[in-house]
């Protein structure tokens, strides 16, 4: 394994966000004066050792150029957007398809098997530089990688399958929460490991689950509940409040 490794980020942003029931894909919804995706990217670009950010869009995306590009010019010069940001219009119908596309382009541009691929949800704008640093520092000596997650604090119930569309679910059993962690992003893995995992298991719902199916054990790194994913309409207002409070404590560059 090489002693010096590089890090790049992949942001899958080809989805339509159906659960938001909005006129735009959720990554393009207005958020603190700019599209949500811009605010997410600004948090990643604050971290200087992330050499490149690959934003993976649907091939027919019609929003990036009109909604996002004008705001990129307003980001601090220290973010070096022109040098560090790449748009990859090869996204697919699944998360894994889009992430694989970003990994392929990163590899073609010179990132090596031992380099780090950091995958982050486009709809998690409240990620802090401290969380990224914590993840990187925690998994830096691993041959595999790990992910940000939070330990479950609520009691976890497993429901029986619905017997009819109008029936209520009922509890099948209670799961001890002491071993339950709720996965978030970013997720950080060696490039070769993640490419192999997603090539073999393209139905995986996140990167860690694909890596697990290789028989490997990603490291769990404790995150914070504020790193929420905007999924439902009510999440947007809460995320904006959190983001604004965080911005007050961040410097211009970070």
N, C-alpha and C positions, 0 to 999 in steps of 0.2 A: 504493500500500500504506500502511496506517496505521502511524504511528510507535509507537503504544502497542498492544501485543497482549496478549491474555489467554490463559491455558492451562487446559485441563480434561483429565481423564483418563477413559478408557473401559476398563473391565475386563470382558471377555467371560467369563461364568461360567455358561453354559447347558449345557455339555457334561457327559457322564456319565463320562468318564475310563475307558473300557473296558479299556485296557491295564494299569490298576492292579489289575483283578480284585478290587475291594473292594466291601463292602456299601453304601458311600456313594459318591457322586460325589467325586472326589479333592479338590475345592476345600473340601469339608466334613469331610475326615478330621481327626482330632485331631492337633494340631501345637503343641508347646510350650505345652500348657495351653489351647488355643483351636482353633477350626477353622482350617485352613490359610488360607482366604480372609481371615480377620480379620488374620492376621499380614502377609499381603501388603498389605492396605489400610492397615495401620498405618504401613508404610514410605512409602506415597504421601502419607498425611495429614501426615507429618512435614514435608513441603515446603510451606511456606506459600503460595507463589505458584501452586500448583495450586488454582485456585478451587473446583473441583467434581470429585467422583469419581462417575461413572455406572457402577454395577454392573449388568450386563445378565444377567438370569436367564431361565430358561425360564418360559413363562406358567404352567405347572403345578408350579413349584418348591415343594416342601413342606418344605424344610430351613432356609431363611433365617430365618424367624420364630422357630423353636424353637432352632436351634443358634447362629446368628450374633447376633441382636438382643441377647440378654442380655450378650454380651461387648462390644458397642459402648459400652455405658454405662460400662465400666471403662477405656476409653481416656482419655488425658489431656484435660482440658478445652480445652487449647490447640489440640487437633486440630479443634475446632468441628464435630463429627460431624453434629449436627442441621442445620447450615447448609450443609455442604459435601458430604454424602453423599446420593446419589439412587439409588433402586432402580428399575430399568426392567424390567418383566416382559414383555418383547417379544422375548426371545432366540429364535434359530432353531436349525436342525440343523447349520448351518455357522458357522464363526468369522466369516466376512464378514457373514452375516445379522445376527448379534448386534452386531457393531461398527457396522454401518449403523444399526441401531436406536438405539444410543447416540448416534451423531452426529446423527441426526434430532432427538432430544430436546434435545440441547445447542443445536442451531441454533434450535429453537423457544423455548428459554429465553434467547435473546439473544446467544449466541456468534456471532461474525461470520466471514466467509469467510477472513480473514487470521489469525484466531486459531489457536492451536496445539492440536491433538488428540494427546494422549499415550496410546497404547494399550499396555497391559501385561497379560501373562498372569496369570490368577488363581493359577496354580500356580508362580509364581516369587517366593517369599517372601523370598529373600535379597538382593533389590535394596537398594542403599544410597543414601541421599540424595546422596552424592558422585557416584554414577553418573548420577543424574537431572540434577544440576547440570552435570556434564560434557557430557551430551548436549545439554542446552538451550543451554549456552554455545557449543557447537561448531556448531550448526545455526541459531543465532539470526538470522543475516543471510541465510539461504537463503530463496528463494521456494518451495522444495519441502519439505525436511526431511531426516530421516535416521534411523538406527537404531543401537542398540548391537549390536556383533558382536565376535567374537574371531577373530584369524587362526588358521588351521589349523596345528597343530604336528606332527600325525601324517601319515604318508604316506597319500595318498588313492587308493583303488582303485575302479575302475568294474567292476561284475560283469556277466557275461552273464545273460540271463534264464534262469530255471530251465527245464530241459527236461521235468522231471516232478516231482511233489510230493516224491519221496524223494531227489532228486538234490541234490548240493552245488553252490552257485554257484562259478564259476571266474572268474578275473581276465580282463577284456577289455583293460584298459589302466590305466596309472598316470597320474594327473593331477598336474601340477606344483602343489605346495601354496602356492607363493609368492603366488598370486592368489586363493586360496581363503579365504573368511571364513565363519564359522558364525554365522548370524543369531540374535539373542536379542530380548528386549524389555527396556525400552520402545522403541517406535518412535514418532517424533514428526513429524507432518506438518501443513501448513496444512489447515484444515478443508475448504475448497473443493476442494483437490487430492485429499484422501483420499475425500471423498464422490464425486467424479467417478470416481476409480479403482475404488472398490468397487461403484459402480452399474454400471460397464461390465464389470467383471471379478469377478463374485461367486464365481467358483470359485478365486480366489487363496487360497493357504494362509497368507499373511501380508500385512500392509499394504504392505510394501515391494515385494513382487512385483507387486501390483496397480498401484502407482505406476510401477514400471519399465515395465509394459505400456502406459502412456500415452506412453512415449518419454522419460521423465524419469530423472534419475540421483540417487537418494538418497545422502546422505553416510554413509559408514561411520565410526562412532565406536568406538574400541577400548574394550571392556569387560573383564570378568574372568570366569574360569571358575566362580567361586563363585556367580555369578548363575544357577544351574542351574534347570532346569524339572523339577518332580516329575512324572515320567511312568510310571516302573516302580516296583514295590514297594521295591526297594533304594534308590531315590532319597530316600525319606522320611527314613530315619535319617540319611543324610549331610547332607541339607538342614537337619535340626534341629540337628545339631552345628555347622554353619556359622552358622546363625541365632543360636544361643545365644552363640557367640563374638563375633559382631557386636554383639549387644545389650549386651554388657559394655562396649563402647567408645562406645556412643551415649548421649547425654544424654536426659533425660526427654522433651524436645520435639524437639530436632534443628534 
